[in-house]
Amino acid sequence: MPGAKGEREAMVPDKVSATNYYKDNGDKIKLNWFLYEYANLLYMGIIASPKLVRYRKHHTKTQIASFCVYFSKRLRKSIYDEQTGRSDSIVFDGRYVYEFYADSSAAQTQAMLDAALDAWKGQMLSCGGCSNQCLMDGFEITDMFDSLEKTGWPT
């Protein structure tokens, strides 16, 4: 149903705080920026997913955001493995869900992985038009986190 609560909420950016991705200026790297953006897309996907209604009823928005941070950070290893040739692609592993939610059902885990993959695809589409090359130059310091603070965007 257009205009449903989940859809409206999913359209509001920054449900996952940027401060989850840096402790000091040395952590303000492009890969962390990429993961921050990805986590927000994952959050929006979880909120909008009709398959995750029950999950949303049992978890607060803060818990959902915490999961998105955790999941995005777990992707670091998979990204590294793909970039160094240890893997042919980025892997979205059900273990990442079970590590955070040990009692997750197989159906819920699959729905979470579907949301994670959809968020990844969305992130890749966004990156296609961006000149920052966050995955290629992942360990370069970026001022994008500082730009959020300067513009008053919630971090």
C-alpha positions in Angstrom: 0.0 0.0 0.0 1.7 3.3 -1.1 2.2 5.7 1.8 2.4 2.9 4.3 4.3 3.7 7.5 7.3 1.5 6.6 7.6 3.2 3.2 7.4 6.7 4.7 10.0 5.9 7.4 12.3 4.2 4.9 12.5 7.5 2.9 14.0 9.4 5.8 17.8 9.2 5.6 20.3 8.6 8.3 18.7 6.2 10.7 22.2 4.8 11.2 24.6 7.4 12.7 27.9 8.2 11.0 29.7 8.2 14.3 29.4 4.4 14.3 32.1 4.3 11.7 34.8 6.4 13.3 36.4 7.0 16.7 38.9 9.5 15.5 40.1 11.2 12.3 42.1 8.2 11.3 38.9 6.2 10.9 37.3 8.7 8.6 38.2 6.7 5.5 36.3 6.1 2.3 35.5 2.5 3.1 33.9 3.5 6.4 31.9 6.1 4.5 30.8 3.4 2.0 29.7 1.2 4.9 27.9 4.0 6.6 25.9 4.7 3.5 25.3 0.9 3.0 24.0 0.5 6.5 21.4 3.3 6.0 20.2 1.6 2.8 20.0 -1.7 4.7 18.0 -0.1 7.5 15.6 1.4 4.9 15.2 -2.0 3.2 14.5 -3.7 6.5 11.9 -1.1 7.4 10.2 -1.4 4.0 10.3 -5.2 3.7 6.9 -6.9 3.9 8.7 -10.1 4.8 10.2 -8.5 8.0 7.0 -7.2 9.6 7.2 -9.6 12.5 10.9 -8.8 13.0 10.1 -5.1 13.2 7.4 -5.7 15.8 10.0 -7.5 18.0 12.9 -5.1 17.6 13.2 -1.4 18.3 14.5 1.1 15.7 17.7 1.3 17.7 18.2 -2.5 17.6 17.6 -2.5 13.9 20.1 0.3 13.4 22.6 -1.7 15.6 22.1 -4.7 13.4 22.7 -2.7 10.2 26.0 -1.3 11.7 27.1 -4.8 12.7 26.2 -6.4 9.3 27.9 -3.6 7.3 31.1 -3.9 9.3 31.1 -7.7 8.9 31.2 -7.1 5.1 34.7 -5.6 5.4 36.3 -9.0 5.3 34.2 -10.0 2.3 35.0 -6.8 0.5 38.7 -7.3 1.3 38.6 -11.0 0.1 37.0 -10.0 -3.2 39.4 -7.1 -3.8 42.5 -9.3 -3.1 41.3 -12.2 -5.2 40.5 -14.6 -2.4 36.9 -14.6 -3.4 35.2 -14.0 -6.7 32.5 -11.8 -5.2 31.1 -10.2 -2.1 29.5 -12.8 0.2 26.4 -12.1 2.1 26.6 -14.8 4.8 23.8 -16.0 7.0 26.3 -16.2 9.8 26.3 -12.4 10.0 22.6 -12.6 10.9 23.0 -15.5 13.3 26.0 -13.9 15.1 23.7 -10.9 15.9 20.4 -12.8 16.3 21.2 -16.4 17.4 17.5 -17.3 17.5 16.7 -16.0 14.0 14.6 -18.4 11.9 15.8 -19.5 8.5 13.0 -17.5 6.9 13.9 -14.3 8.8 17.6 -14.8 8.1 16.8 -15.2 4.4 14.6 -12.1 4.4 17.5 -10.2 6.1 19.9 -11.4 3.5 17.6 -10.4 0.7 17.4 -6.9 2.2 21.2 -6.9 2.5 21.6 -7.8 -1.1 19.0 -5.3 -2.3 20.8 -2.6 -0.2 24.1 -3.6 -1.8 22.6 -3.3 -5.3 21.3 0.1 -4.4 24.6 1.2 -3.1 26.4 0.0 -6.2 23.9 2.0 -8.3 24.7 5.1 -6.2 28.4 4.5 -6.5 28.2 4.3 -10.3 27.6 8.1 -10.5 30.0 9.1 -7.7 33.6 10.2 -8.2 34.8 9.3 -4.7 35.6 5.6 -5.6 35.2 4.5 -2.0 35.8 0.8 -2.7 38.8 1.4 -4.9 40.4 4.0 -2.6 38.9 2.6 0.6 41.8 3.5 3.0 42.1 7.1 1.9 41.0 9.7 4.5 37.9 11.5 3.4 36.3 14.7 4.6 32.8 13.4 3.9 32.2 12.7 7.6 33.3 16.2 8.5 31.0 17.6 5.8 28.0 16.1 7.6 29.0 17.8 10.8 29.5 21.2 9.1 26.1 21.1 7.4 24.4 20.2 10.6 23.4 16.7 9.3 22.9 14.4 12.2 25.9 12.3 12.8 
